[in-house]
Amino acid sequence: MDLTFTAQELQFRDELRGWLRRNVPRDWASQRSGDSMEERFRFLRAWQKTVYAGGWAGVAWPKAYGGRGASLMEQVIFTEETALAGAPPLANVLGLGLIGPTIIAFGSAGQKQRYLDRILSGEEIWCQGFSEPNAGSDLAGLRTEARLEDDHFVVNGQKVWTSYGWAADWCALITRSDPNSSRHHGLTYLLVDMKSPGVEVRPLRQMTGESEFCELFFRDVRVPVENALGKIGEGWSVAIGTLMHERATLGAQMQVTFRRQFHRLAELARSMERGGRRVSEDPLLRQKLAQSYIEIEILRLNQMRAITRQSQTGVPGPEGSILKLNWSELNQRFQQTAAEVLGPYAQLTAGSEAAVDSGQWAYSYLRARGNTIEAGTSEIQRNIIGHFVLGLPKSY
Ligand SMILES: Cc1cc2nc3c(=O)[nH]c(=O)nc-3n(C[C@H](O)[C@H](O)[C@H](O)COP(=O)(O)OP(=O)(O)OC[C@H]3O[C@@H](n4cnc5c(N)ncnc54)[C@H](O)[C@@H]3O)c2cc1C
């Protein structure tokens, strides 16, 4: 593993830095702290359009599908530089990171032509309809039914915890198309237009106060047969493709976010006072800050290892589970340290005059709880590592 950049990568980085300097909206986070979730999303969607127009969306996607055809390392540089420049995130998180790559891997030429460019531009937002009330960790227990009638599937069932369901134009939906099948067999992965008659979206409120995810109900929803991604009845392998990308890509963004947050926290520890001395002079908190710094650095190195492997094999491997475990558990410990550094200020949310950094710390603390559940719980990641990396017997 070589961590030094090549001349080409340095040129890529400098060109990107120049573009970010000219285009990143100043102070966007504090100016938008009072926005509703919908207003903020509109802003992020417009930002994605700017990134797309600048030729920077889908950096590692093949040129044939509207990407830049860059290396995975350049994708990492893109993630790092956009975070370091304080750029807004891209709106179509799931389309770019999970569903687009799955369409590239399994889609027909017509599907690639139809969907990929609109994912990059943010013209069409995607959600991921996998989990059901009785099928989360045990996804193979899913029951949403897709009955083939002539040239359409008729879909009936329920999904839950669907992030961005309220904003999505399309849903990557995993269904049971063979009523006599069980577990991993007889499943079909469908691309479903969220405006189809019979689709109902009900927001679920989270402890952050937002409704980032939803319940989805499907009642006799007609989906054209050409919207099956991959072979009919073989949707399980397509779904696994999506999950591998989910585990491998989320960590990259998080590592840079944590680094930025960490440096801000260290700055706050130096400037805030408690009990007659600076917080940074508290021996216990100094230990915890140093520990967070070490863990964030380990995450960066683990991510480099995963990228190296992915550039060699072309697909993310089960080490994605190590990254997922690493960033999600690290974030909960880190946010706890932040809460101890900030003391009572840690609880002040956006809108409160005395809130530090527009209430970002209170939000991050609460949001971190979901990290060890989304994209597969910590127990499931350990099962995957135990079985696929260590060769231990399966847990079920
Ligand atoms: C913020 C957030 C966003 C999400 N976004 C989406 C989304 O966009 N699309 C989507 O489809 N889903 C989404 N999810 C759902 C997520 O994938 C599921 O919540 C997750 O897979 C766990 O499933 P479950 O909630 O049904 O819990 P369960 O599977 O019922 O698990 C309950 C507990 O049992 C443990 N457990 C279960 N099986 C085993 C086992 N074999 N060995 C050891 N322990 C086990 C689990 O680790 C957990 O602690 C999201 C969840 C969150 C929190």
The ligand as a Tripos MOL2 file, in Angstrom:
@<TRIPOS>MOLECULE
LIG
   53    58     1     0     0
SMALL
NO_CHARGES

@<TRIPOS>ATOM
      1 C1        -30.6580    5.8070   10.5810 C.3       1 LIG1
      2 C2        -31.1270    4.5730    9.8620 C.ar      1 LIG1
      3 C3        -31.2960    4.6030    8.4870 C.ar      1 LIG1
      4 C4        -31.7440    3.4660    7.8150 C.ar      1 LIG1
      5 N1        -31.9620    3.5420    6.4490 N.ar      1 LIG1
      6 C5        -32.4400    2.4620    5.7960 C.ar      1 LIG1
      7 C6        -32.7460    2.5370    4.3900 C.ar      1 LIG1
      8 O1        -32.5610    3.5880    3.7470 O.2       1 LIG1
      9 N2        -33.2550    1.4560    3.7750 N.ar      1 LIG1
     10 C7        -33.4640    0.2760    4.4470 C.ar      1 LIG1
     11 O2        -33.9160   -0.6760    3.8200 O.2       1 LIG1
     12 N3        -33.2130    0.1620    5.7800 N.ar      1 LIG1
     13 C8        -32.7080    1.2310    6.4510 C.ar      1 LIG1
     14 N4        -32.4460    1.1420    7.8080 N.ar      1 LIG1
     15 C9        -32.7920   -0.0920    8.5040 C.3       1 LIG1
     16 C10       -31.5980   -0.9310    8.9480 C.3       1 LIG1
     17 O3        -30.9780   -1.5390    7.8530 O.3       1 LIG1
     18 C11       -32.1450   -1.9560    9.9640 C.3       1 LIG1
     19 O4        -32.6460   -1.2410   11.0770 O.3       1 LIG1
     20 C12       -31.0510   -2.9190   10.4150 C.3       1 LIG1
     21 O5        -30.6820   -3.7720    9.3650 O.3       1 LIG1
     22 C13       -31.4940   -3.7500   11.6330 C.3       1 LIG1
     23 O6        -32.7160   -4.3650   11.4000 O.3       1 LIG1
     24 P1        -33.9120   -4.2590   12.4680 P.3       1 LIG1
     25 O7        -34.0830   -2.8200   12.7930 O.co2     1 LIG1
     26 O8        -35.0780   -4.9960   11.9000 O.co2     1 LIG1
     27 O9        -33.3680   -4.9860   13.7680 O.3       1 LIG1
     28 P2        -33.3340   -6.5510   14.0370 P.3       1 LIG1
     29 O10       -32.8170   -7.2360   12.8290 O.co2     1 LIG1
     30 O11       -34.6480   -6.9830   14.5630 O.co2     1 LIG1
     31 O12       -32.2340   -6.6660   15.1590 O.3       1 LIG1
     32 C14       -32.5200   -6.4400   16.5510 C.3       1 LIG1
     33 C15       -31.2570   -6.7480   17.3500 C.3       1 LIG1
     34 O13       -30.9040   -8.1290   17.2160 O.3       1 LIG1
     35 C16       -29.5630   -8.2740   16.7610 C.3       1 LIG1
     36 N5        -29.4410   -9.4240   15.8610 N.ar      1 LIG1
     37 C17       -30.2850   -9.7490   14.8480 C.ar      1 LIG1
     38 N6        -29.8420  -10.8560   14.2170 N.ar      1 LIG1
     39 C18       -28.6960  -11.2490   14.8180 C.ar      1 LIG1
     40 C19       -27.7630  -12.3180   14.6080 C.ar      1 LIG1
     41 N7        -27.9220  -13.2200   13.6310 N.pl3     1 LIG1
     42 N8        -26.6840  -12.3960   15.4360 N.ar      1 LIG1
     43 C20       -26.4810  -11.4940   16.4340 C.ar      1 LIG1
     44 N9        -27.3560  -10.4520   16.6920 N.ar      1 LIG1
     45 C21       -28.4390  -10.3340   15.8850 C.ar      1 LIG1
     46 C22       -29.2800   -6.9750   16.0150 C.3       1 LIG1
     47 O14       -27.8960   -6.6910   15.9350 O.3       1 LIG1
     48 C23       -30.0420   -5.9460   16.8480 C.3       1 LIG1
     49 O15       -29.2590   -5.5550   17.9660 O.3       1 LIG1
     50 C24       -32.0050    2.2670    8.5140 C.ar      1 LIG1
     51 C25       -31.8100    2.2280    9.9070 C.ar      1 LIG1
     52 C26       -31.3790    3.3670   10.5750 C.ar      1 LIG1
     53 C27       -31.1920    3.3030   12.0550 C.3       1 LIG1
@<TRIPOS>BOND
     1     1     2 1
     2     2     3 ar
     3     2    52 ar
     4     3     4 ar
     5     4     5 ar
     6     4    50 ar
     7     5     6 ar
     8     6     7 ar
     9     6    13 1
    10     7     8 2
    11     7     9 ar
    12     9    10 ar
    13    10    11 2
    14    10    12 ar
    15    12    13 ar
    16    13    14 ar
    17    14    15 1
    18    14    50 ar
    19    15    16 1
    20    16    17 1
    21    16    18 1
    22    18    19 1
    23    18    20 1
    24    20    21 1
    25    20    22 1
    26    22    23 1
    27    23    24 1
    28    24    25 2
    29    24    26 1
    30    24    27 1
    31    27    28 1
    32    28    29 2
    33    28    30 1
    34    28    31 1
    35    31    32 1
    36    32    33 1
    37    33    34 1
    38    33    48 1
    39    34    35 1
    40    35    36 1
    41    35    46 1
    42    36    37 ar
    43    36    45 ar
    44    37    38 ar
    45    38    39 ar
    46    39    40 ar
    47    39    45 ar
    48    40    41 1
    49    40    42 ar
    50    42    43 ar
    51    43    44 ar
    52    44    45 ar
    53    46    47 1
    54    46    48 1
    55    48    49 1
    56    50    51 ar
    57    51    52 ar
    58    52    53 1
@<TRIPOS>SUBSTRUCTURE
     1 LIG1         1 GROUP 0 **** ****
